[in-house]
Amino acid sequence: MQTHLITIGNSKGLRFSRTLLEQCGIIDDVELDVKNNEIIIRASSRKPREGWEKMFKDAYSKGKPEMLIPESIDLDWNELAE
């Protein structure tokens, strides 16, 4: 099957028909590999937010993480508008 690259800003892209995507089980994310000057596109095996639960449990097992941004920020919005 031959297709044409389309311009997307400074990049190039491909359009795939719905039929082709369904046939390959591609919904949103794909995995890309390059082997022997070929681009291999596969349906992503990762699930959205896969591994997040373990990361949160690991983070809290060491104690409550330090907040990077204070819960309440006292800002003078008038100063920011100037």
Helices and strands as residue ranges (DSSP letters): E 6-8, E 11-13, H 18-24, E 30-35, E 38-43, H 52-61, H 77-81
